[in-house]
Amino acid sequence: MTLAIELIDIHKRFGNVHANKGVNLSVQKGSIHGIVGENGAGKSTLMSILYGYYGATSGTIKIDGREARMRSSRDAIALGIGMVHQHFMLVETLSVLENILLGAEGGFWLSAGKDAMRAKLATLAKTYGLEVDPDARVADIGVGQRQRVEILKALVRGAHVLILDEPTAVLTPTEADNLFDMLRVLRDEGKTILLITHKLREIMHVTDHVSVMRRGEMAAHFETSHTSVEEIADAMVGRKVSLIVHRGPANPGRVLLEARDLVVRDMHGVTRVDHVSFSLRAGEIVGIAGVSGNGQSELLEALAGMQRLTSGGITLDGAPIDTSRLDPSHMRELGLMHVPEDRHRHGLVMSFEACESGILGFQHDAAYGGALLDRAAVESGLAADMETYDIRPRDPRLTTHSFSGGNQQKIVLAREIERGPKVLLVGQPTRGVDIGAIEFIHKRLMALRDAGKAILLVSVELDEIMALSDRILVMCGGRITGERTAANANPRDLGLLMAGVTDKAA
């Protein structure tokens, strides 16, 4: 077996936090190797060491059998290592070609560098199926295309080892399948792929080998064809994990939220939500299924007061809402809480301490001292939530960006749920979250439903919608194309509705 990568006894400390503890990893050349583990297990830290973003506290790195020193990402790139980060590193106002050219201009005269890069991109597109319009502005292309740009950036710099960190976190199922097809082509051409993901079905679908990390250490290695989702999940968490949502029958009560003929148009006058009506009762979870970009996000944001309604009405717990006063603080006062789809843009301030992110929107509450913030109360409040929600590390004063994605999500969930909402709007609750945290979040949502709360759930994960929802609404093109109960829903039927084949058309 020829090894592309060897990591030997890698340790990494950030002050008192021991992120990697004597990690050993061998990656076969020309293979797709999965790296899985709970949020905070040290996966991204380990890959950042391999990419030269962090320096290891101690340990040895070997590339193609030779010891390598990674003082910066420049060293990693020179050794043929590329990395596609979970949050894309692209300049949205520049074109695809200009983004790929950054740092690889090829000399003083940009025209010559651009011509050479165009030729190189054409070759890569033909070889690997990575077609993308080089003259398109990044801001105008979808997330699947943006990911291709990130992969092309690595390949044009000569990468033969490609690290992908949670590559499908923002992709639709179809885009994810297209990505996996590309990765197989790259592997068959001799490239080595390191895939960090929390989605175990993806691991089983696309990898040759998988390594499991737990609390900074390497817990297990498997040949993918000789293991199972359950075995990997148990190794990740260190205990038996239930992959099934145990859901008793719903006992719907009074209507807590009613939407009537809602219309939302964006700043360009494009209709994003097109005459949507539904009701949501106490003690039920209503899921909204659909391919990303079909109005679900705008609907949630309008209900939360983040987007202005063009027309329509909202009633909350029997009282009509004055839509001219529709804003997040007013809706919170009325008992409607919101877990936004994009925790970085709308849920957290990454440079704030975690305890400060943990009170956003509630900073003027008497519990935190009112106008004069009581720091001790703020810190002790999040410290208690950290225990309840198993947020790691247990340090309320760490900056928010120091926490893994799953632990950041738990900070948002704790903030919104612990206020005792009548209605909870939840967007993509488990995006970028590991299997143990998914199990925890699902149980918490079911407990809320059983306590008589009303939950509106938006997720692009159809399995999640079907597992949690008592009723399922399907959106396509800003409209509701159909409704199903949990008992009579199936993936094929929902898929047709997601494609716009309405009940009436059928």
C-alpha positions as CSV (number, residue, x, y, z in Angstrom):
1,M,0.0,0.0,0.0
2,T,1.4,3.4,-1.1
3,L,0.6,6.2,1.4
4,A,-0.1,9.7,0.4
5,I,-0.3,11.1,3.9
6,E,1.0,9.9,7.3
7,L,0.3,11.8,10.5
8,I,2.3,10.5,13.4
9,D,1.6,11.3,17.1
10,I,0.1,14.7,16.3
11,H,-0.6,16.9,19.4
12,K,-2.1,20.4,19.2
13,R,-2.9,22.6,22.2
14,F,-4.7,26.0,22.3
15,G,-3.9,27.2,25.8
16,N,-5.6,24.8,28.1
17,V,-7.5,23.0,25.3
18,H,-5.8,19.8,24.1
19,A,-7.5,19.6,20.6
20,N,-5.4,16.7,19.2
21,K,-3.9,14.1,21.4
22,G,-1.4,11.8,19.9
23,V,-3.3,11.3,16.6
24,N,-2.0,8.8,14.1
25,L,-3.5,8.6,10.5
26,S,-2.4,6.9,7.3
27,V,-4.2,7.7,4.0
28,Q,-3.7,5.5,1.0
29,K,-2.8,7.2,-2.3
30,G,-5.7,7.3,-4.8
31,S,-8.4,6.8,-2.3
32,I,-11.3,8.6,-0.7
33,H,-10.8,8.6,3.1
34,G,-13.5,9.9,5.4
35,I,-12.8,11.6,8.7
36,V,-15.8,11.6,11.1
37,G,-16.4,12.5,14.7
38,E,-18.6,14.6,17.0
39,N,-18.4,18.4,16.8
40,G,-15.3,19.4,18.7
41,A,-13.6,16.0,18.2
42,G,-10.6,17.7,16.5
43,K,-11.2,16.7,12.9
44,S,-11.0,20.2,11.4
45,T,-8.0,21.1,13.7
46,L,-6.2,18.0,12.4
47,M,-6.8,18.8,8.8
48,S,-5.8,22.5,9.4
49,I,-2.5,21.2,10.7
50,L,-2.1,19.1,7.5
51,Y,-2.9,22.2,5.4
52,G,-0.4,24.4,7.4
53,Y,-3.1,26.7,8.8
54,Y,-2.1,25.6,12.3
55,G,1.3,24.4,13.4
56,A,1.3,21.1,15.4
57,T,2.5,21.4,19.0
58,S,4.4,18.1,18.3
59,G,4.4,15.2,16.0
60,T,5.5,14.3,12.4
61,I,3.8,14.8,9.0
62,K,4.9,12.7,6.0
63,I,3.8,13.5,2.4
64,D,4.5,10.7,-0.1
65,G,6.8,9.0,2.5
66,R,8.9,12.1,3.1
67,E,8.8,14.2,6.3
68,A,7.4,17.6,5.7
69,R,7.4,20.9,7.7
70,M,4.1,22.8,7.5
71,R,4.9,26.4,8.5
72,S,2.0,27.8,6.5
73,S,-0.5,26.9,3.9
74,R,2.0,28.0,1.3
75,D,4.1,25.0,2.3
76,A,1.1,22.7,2.0
77,I,0.2,24.0,-1.4
78,A,3.8,23.6,-2.6
79,L,3.6,20.0,-1.5
80,G,0.4,19.4,-3.5
81,I,-2.2,19.7,-0.8
82,G,-5.4,21.7,-1.4
83,M,-8.3,22.4,1.0
84,V,-11.9,23.4,0.4
85,H,-13.3,25.0,3.6
86,Q,-16.9,24.5,4.8
87,H,-17.4,28.3,4.4
88,F,-16.1,29.2,1.0
89,M,-13.1,31.6,0.7
90,L,-14.3,33.5,-2.4
91,V,-14.6,37.2,-3.2
92,E,-18.2,37.5,-4.4
93,T,-17.7,40.7,-6.4
94,L,-15.1,39.1,-8.6
95,S,-15.6,36.6,-11.4
96,V,-14.9,32.9,-11.2
97,L,-11.7,33.4,-13.3
98,E,-10.5,36.3,-11.1
99,N,-11.1,34.2,-7.9
100,I,-9.1,31.3,-9.2
101,L,-6.3,33.6,-10.4
102,L,-5.8,35.2,-7.0
103,G,-2.3,34.3,-5.8
104,A,-1.5,32.6,-9.1
105,E,-1.5,35.5,-11.4
106,G,1.5,34.3,-13.4
107,G,3.4,37.6,-13.6
108,F,2.9,41.3,-13.9
109,W,0.7,41.2,-17.1
110,L,-2.7,39.9,-16.0
111,S,-3.9,39.3,-19.6
112,A,-1.3,36.6,-20.2
113,G,-2.1,35.0,-16.8
114,K,-5.9,35.1,-17.6
115,D,-5.4,33.4,-21.0
116,A,-3.3,30.7,-19.5
117,M,-5.8,30.1,-16.7
118,R,-8.7,29.9,-19.1
119,A,-6.9,27.1,-21.0
120,K,-6.1,25.3,-17.8
121,L,-9.7,25.5,-16.6
122,A,-11.0,24.2,-20.0
123,T,-8.7,21.2,-19.6
124,L,-9.8,20.5,-16.0
125,A,-13.5,20.9,-17.0
126,K,-13.0,18.2,-19.7
127,T,-11.0,15.9,-17.5
128,Y,-13.0,16.0,-14.3
129,G,-16.4,17.3,-15.3
130,L,-15.9,20.6,-13.4
131,E,-17.7,22.9,-15.8
132,V,-18.2,26.5,-14.6
133,D,-18.5,29.8,-16.5
134,P,-15.2,31.6,-15.9
135,D,-16.7,35.0,-16.6
136,A,-19.7,34.6,-14.2
137,R,-19.6,36.7,-11.0
138,V,-19.4,34.6,-7.9
139,A,-22.3,36.4,-6.3
140,D,-24.5,35.3,-9.2
141,I,-23.8,31.5,-9.1
142,G,-25.2,28.9,-6.8
143,V,-23.5,27.1,-3.9
144,G,-22.8,24.0,-5.9
145,Q,-21.0,26.1,-8.6
146,R,-19.1,28.0,-5.9
147,Q,-17.8,24.7,-4.5
148,R,-16.6,23.7,-7.9
149,V,-14.7,27.0,-8.0
150,E,-13.0,26.1,-4.7
151,I,-12.0,22.7,-6.0
152,L,-10.7,24.3,-9.2
153,K,-8.6,26.7,-7.2
154,A,-6.9,23.7,-5.5
155,L,-6.4,21.7,-8.7
156,V,-4.9,24.6,-10.8
157,R,-2.2,24.9,-8.1
158,G,-1.3,21.2,-8.6
159,A,-3.1,19.6,-5.7
160,H,-2.9,15.8,-5.6
161,V,-4.3,15.7,-2.1
162,L,-7.7,17.4,-1.6
163,I,-9.2,18.1,1.8
164,L,-13.0,18.8,1.9
165,D,-14.5,20.1,5.2
166,E,-18.2,19.4,5.4
167,P,-18.6,19.8,1.6
168,T,-22.3,19.0,1.5
169,A,-23.5,21.2,4.4
170,V,-25.0,23.8,2.0
171,L,-25.8,21.5,-1.0
172,T,-29.1,20.0,-2.2
173,P,-29.2,16.2,-2.5
174,T,-28.7,16.5,-6.3
175,E,-25.7,18.8,-5.9
176,A,-24.2,16.4,-3.3
177,D,-24.6,13.5,-5.8
178,N,-22.9,15.5,-8.5
179,L,-20.0,16.3,-6.1
180,F,-19.6,12.6,-5.2
181,D,-19.4,11.8,-8.9
182,M,-16.7,14.4,-9.3
183,L,-14.7,13.0,-6.3
184,R,-14.8,9.5,-7.8
185,V,-13.4,10.8,-11.1
186,L,-10.7,12.6,-9.2
187,R,-9.9,9.4,-7.2
188,D,-9.8,7.3,-10.4
189,E,-7.3,9.8,-11.8
190,G,-5.0,9.2,-8.9
191,K,-6.0,12.0,-6.6
192,T,-6.3,11.4,-2.8
193,I,-9.4,12.8,-1.1
194,L,-9.9,13.5,2.6
195,L,-13.5,14.0,3.4
196,I,-14.6,15.5,6.7
197,T,-18.4,15.0,7.2
198,H,-20.9,14.2,9.9
199,K,-23.3,12.5,7.4
200,L,-22.7,8.8,7.8
201,R,-24.7,7.8,4.7
202,E,-22.3,9.9,2.6
203,I,-19.4,8.1,4.3
204,M,-20.9,4.7,3.3
205,H,-21.8,6.0,-0.2
206,V,-18.5,7.5,-1.3
207,T,-15.5,6.6,0.8
208,D,-13.0,3.7,0.7
209,H,-11.8,4.0,4.3
210,V,-13.0,6.0,7.3
211,S,-11.3,7.1,10.5
212,V,-13.2,8.1,13.6
213,M,-12.1,10.8,16.0
214,R,-13.5,11.2,19.6
215,R,-12.5,14.0,22.0
216,G,-9.2,14.8,20.2
217,E,-8.1,11.2,19.8
218,M,-8.3,8.7,17.0
219,A,-10.9,6.2,18.1
220,A,-11.2,3.7,15.2
221,H,-10.3,3.0,11.6
222,F,-12.6,1.0,9.2
223,E,-12.6,-0.2,5.7
224,T,-15.9,1.2,4.6
225,S,-17.1,-1.9,2.8
226,H,-16.6,-3.9,6.0
227,T,-18.5,-1.6,8.5
228,S,-21.9,-0.1,9.1
229,V,-23.5,3.2,9.9
230,E,-24.3,1.9,13.4
231,E,-20.7,0.8,14.1
232,I,-19.3,4.1,13.0
233,A,-21.9,6.1,15.0
234,D,-21.1,4.1,18.2
235,A,-17.4,4.7,17.7
236,M,-18.0,8.5,17.2
237,V,-20.0,8.9,20.4
238,G,-18.5,6.1,22.6
239,R,-21.9,4.6,23.3
240,K,-24.9,3.1,21.5
241,V,-26.6,5.8,19.5
242,S,-30.2,5.7,18.4
243,L,-30.6,6.7,14.8
244,I,-34.3,6.5,15.0
245,V,-36.5,9.3,16.3
246,H,-39.0,7.8,18.8
247,R,-42.2,9.8,18.3
248,G,-45.5,9.1,19.9
249,P,-48.8,10.3,18.5
250,A,-49.3,14.0,18.4
251,N,-52.1,15.7,20.5
252,P,-52.7,18.9,18.6
253,G,-54.4,21.7,20.5
254,R,-55.5,25.2,19.7
255,V,-54.1,27.1,16.7
256,L,-51.1,29.1,17.8
257,L,-49.9,30.4,14.4
258,E,-52.0,31.1,11.3
259,A,-50.6,32.5,8.1
260,R,-53.1,33.8,5.6
261,D,-52.2,34.4,1.9
262,L,-48.6,35.5,2.6
263,V,-46.7,37.2,-0.2
264,V,-43.0,38.2,0.1
265,R,-41.2,40.0,-2.7
266,D,-37.5,40.7,-2.6
267,M,-35.7,44.0,-3.4
268,H,-35.8,43.3,-7.1
269,G,-39.6,42.7,-7.1
270,V,-39.2,38.9,-7.5
271,T,-42.0,37.0,-5.6
272,R,-40.3,34.6,-3.2
273,V,-43.4,33.6,-1.2
274,D,-46.5,33.3,-3.3
275,H,-49.9,33.4,-1.5
276,V,-49.0,30.8,1.2
277,S,-51.5,29.9,3.9
278,F,-51.3,27.3,6.7
279,S,-52.0,26.9,10.4
280,L,-49.8,25.5,13.2
281,R,-51.3,24.0,16.4
282,A,-50.0,23.5,19.9
283,G,-48.4,20.1,20.4
284,E,-47.4,19.5,16.7
285,I,-44.4,19.8,14.4
286,V,-45.2,21.0,10.9
287,G,-42.3,20.4,8.5
288,I,-41.7,22.4,5.3
289,A,-39.9,20.3,2.7
290,G,-38.4,21.5,-0.5
291,V,-35.3,22.0,-2.5
292,S,-33.3,25.0,-1.1
293,G,-34.3,28.3,-2.7
294,N,-38.0,27.7,-3.1
295,G,-39.2,30.2,-0.6
296,Q,-38.8,28.4,2.7
297,S,-36.1,30.7,3.9
298,E,-38.1,33.9,3.1
299,L,-41.2,32.4,4.7
300,L,-39.4,31.7,8.0
301,E,-37.8,35.2,8.0
302,A,-41.1,36.9,7.3
303,L,-42.8,35.0,10.1
304,A,-39.9,36.0,12.4
305,G,-40.1,39.6,11.5
306,M,-36.9,39.7,9.5
307,Q,-38.5,40.3,6.1
308,R,-41.3,42.7,5.3
309,L,-44.5,41.1,4.1
310,T,-45.8,42.4,0.7
311,S,-49.3,41.3,1.7
312,G,-51.1,38.8,3.8
313,G,-51.9,38.4,7.5
314,I,-50.5,36.6,10.6
315,T,-52.3,35.6,13.7
316,L,-50.4,34.5,16.8
317,D,-52.2,32.7,19.6
318,G,-55.5,34.2,18.4
319,A,-54.4,37.8,18.1
320,P,-53.8,39.4,14.7
321,I,-50.3,40.8,14.2
322,D,-49.9,44.4,13.1
323,T,-47.7,43.6,10.0
324,S,-46.4,47.3,10.1
325,R,-44.8,46.4,13.4
326,L,-43.3,43.2,12.2
327,D,-39.8,42.9,13.6
328,P,-37.9,40.2,15.5
329,S,-38.0,41.9,19.0
330,H,-41.8,42.3,18.8
331,M,-42.4,38.7,17.7
332,R,-40.2,37.5,20.6
333,E,-42.2,39.6,23.0
334,L,-45.3,37.7,21.7
335,G,-43.7,34.3,22.3
336,L,-42.4,33.4,18.9
337,M,-38.7,32.4,18.9
338,H,-36.5,31.7,15.9
339,V,-33.5,29.4,15.2
340,P,-32.3,30.9,11.9
341,E,-31.0,28.8,9.0
342,D,-27.6,30.6,8.9
343,R,-26.3,30.8,12.4
344,H,-23.3,32.8,11.3
345,R,-25.2,35.6,9.5
346,H,-28.3,35.8,11.7
347,G,-27.8,33.7,14.9
348,L,-24.4,34.7,16.4
349,V,-21.7,37.3,16.4
350,M,-18.6,35.3,15.9
351,S,-16.2,37.8,17.5
352,F,-18.4,38.0,20.7
353,E,-17.8,35.8,23.7
354,A,-20.1,32.8,23.7
355,C,-22.0,34.2,26.7
356,E,-22.7,37.4,24.8
357,S,-23.9,35.4,21.7
358,G,-26.1,33.4,24.1
359,I,-28.2,36.4,25.0
360,L,-28.6,38.2,21.6
361,G,-32.1,39.6,21.4
362,F,-32.6,39.2,25.1
363,Q,-29.8,41.5,26.3
364,H,-32.2,44.0,27.9
365,D,-34.0,41.4,30.0
366,A,-34.2,42.1,33.7
367,A,-32.4,38.7,34.3
368,Y,-29.3,40.2,32.8
369,G,-29.5,43.5,34.7
370,G,-31.6,45.5,32.2
371,A,-29.9,48.6,30.8
372,L,-26.6,47.9,32.8
373,L,-25.5,44.4,31.8
374,D,-24.7,42.0,34.7
375,R,-21.7,40.1,33.4
376,A,-21.9,37.5,36.2
377,A,-25.6,36.7,35.3
378,V,-24.7,36.5,31.6
379,E,-21.9,34.1,32.2
380,S,-23.7,31.9,34.7
381,G,-26.8,31.7,32.3
382,L,-24.7,30.2,29.5
383,A,-22.8,28.0,31.9
384,A,-26.0,26.4,32.9
385,D,-27.1,26.0,29.3
386,M,-23.7,24.4,28.5
387,E,-24.4,21.7,31.0
388,T,-28.0,21.1,29.8
389,Y,-27.1,21.1,26.1
390,D,-23.6,19.5,26.4
391,I,-21.9,22.5,24.8
392,R,-18.1,22.0,24.6
393,P,-15.8,23.4,25.8
394,R,-17.5,24.5,29.0
395,D,-16.2,28.1,28.9
396,P,-18.7,30.9,28.4
397,R,-16.0,33.4,27.9
398,L,-14.4,31.8,24.8
399,T,-15.1,33.7,21.6
400,T,-18.0,32.2,19.6
401,H,-15.8,31.3,16.6
402,S,-13.7,29.1,18.9
403,F,-16.6,26.6,19.1
404,S,-17.3,23.9,16.5
405,G,-20.3,24.4,14.2
406,G,-22.4,21.9,16.2
407,N,-21.7,23.6,19.5
408,Q,-22.4,27.0,18.0
409,Q,-25.8,25.6,16.9
410,K,-26.5,24.4,20.5
411,I,-25.8,27.9,21.8
412,V,-28.5,29.3,19.4
413,L,-31.0,26.5,20.3
414,A,-30.4,27.0,24.0
415,R,-31.0,30.7,23.7
416,E,-34.3,30.3,21.9
417,I,-35.7,27.2,23.6
418,E,-35.0,28.2,27.2
419,R,-37.2,31.3,26.8
420,G,-40.2,29.0,26.8
421,P,-41.7,29.9,23.4
422,K,-45.3,29.4,22.4
423,V,-44.1,29.0,18.8
424,L,-40.6,27.9,17.6
425,L,-39.4,28.5,14.1
426,V,-36.5,26.3,13.3
427,G,-34.4,26.5,10.1
428,Q,-32.0,23.7,9.2
429,P,-31.6,22.5,12.9
430,T,-28.9,20.0,12.2
431,R,-26.9,21.6,9.4
432,G,-23.2,20.9,9.9
433,V,-24.0,18.9,13.2
434,D,-22.6,15.5,14.2
435,I,-24.6,12.4,14.9
436,G,-24.6,12.7,18.6
437,A,-25.7,16.3,18.5
438,I,-28.4,15.4,15.9
439,E,-29.8,12.8,18.3
440,F,-29.8,15.4,21.1
441,I,-31.5,18.2,19.0
442,H,-34.2,15.8,17.7
443,K,-35.0,14.7,21.3
444,R,-35.2,18.3,22.4
445,L,-37.6,19.2,19.6
446,M,-39.8,16.2,20.4
447,A,-39.9,17.1,24.1
448,L,-41.0,20.6,23.2
449,R,-43.8,19.3,21.0
450,D,-44.9,16.9,23.7
451,A,-44.9,19.9,26.1
452,G,-47.6,21.6,23.9
453,K,-45.3,23.9,22.0
454,A,-45.9,24.5,18.2
455,I,-42.9,24.0,16.0
456,L,-42.4,25.0,12.3
457,L,-39.5,23.1,10.9
458,V,-37.6,23.9,7.7
459,S,-35.0,21.4,6.5
460,V,-33.5,20.3,3.2
461,E,-32.9,16.9,4.8
462,L,-36.0,14.9,3.7
463,D,-35.2,12.1,6.2
464,E,-35.3,14.7,9.0
465,I,-38.6,16.2,7.9
466,M,-40.2,12.7,7.7
467,A,-38.8,11.6,11.1
468,L,-39.9,14.7,13.1
469,S,-43.0,16.1,11.4
470,D,-46.6,15.4,12.2
471,R,-47.7,17.2,9.1
472,I,-45.5,18.0,6.0
473,L,-46.0,21.0,3.7
474,V,-44.1,21.0,0.5
475,M,-42.9,24.2,-1.2
476,C,-41.9,24.7,-4.8
477,G,-41.5,28.1,-6.6
478,G,-42.7,29.9,-3.5
479,R,-46.0,28.0,-3.4
480,I,-47.3,25.2,-1.2
481,T,-47.7,22.3,-3.7
482,G,-49.1,19.8,-1.3
483,E,-49.6,18.6,2.3
484,R,-49.2,15.2,3.8
485,T,-49.5,13.6,7.3
486,A,-46.6,11.7,8.7
487,A,-48.5,8.5,8.2
488,N,-49.1,8.9,4.5
489,A,-45.8,10.5,3.4
490,N,-43.2,8.8,1.3
491,P,-40.0,10.1,-0.4
492,R,-41.2,9.5,-3.9
493,D,-44.5,11.4,-3.4
494,L,-42.7,14.3,-1.6
495,G,-40.1,14.4,-4.3
496,L,-42.8,14.9,-7.0
497,L,-44.3,17.7,-4.9
498,M,-40.8,19.3,-4.5
499,A,-40.5,19.2,-8.3
500,G,-43.7,21.2,-8.6
501,V,-46.1,18.3,-9.5
502,T,-49.0,19.5,-7.4
503,D,-51.9,17.4,-6.1
504,K,-54.1,19.2,-8.6
505,A,-51.8,18.5,-11.5
506,A,-51.4,14.8,-10.5
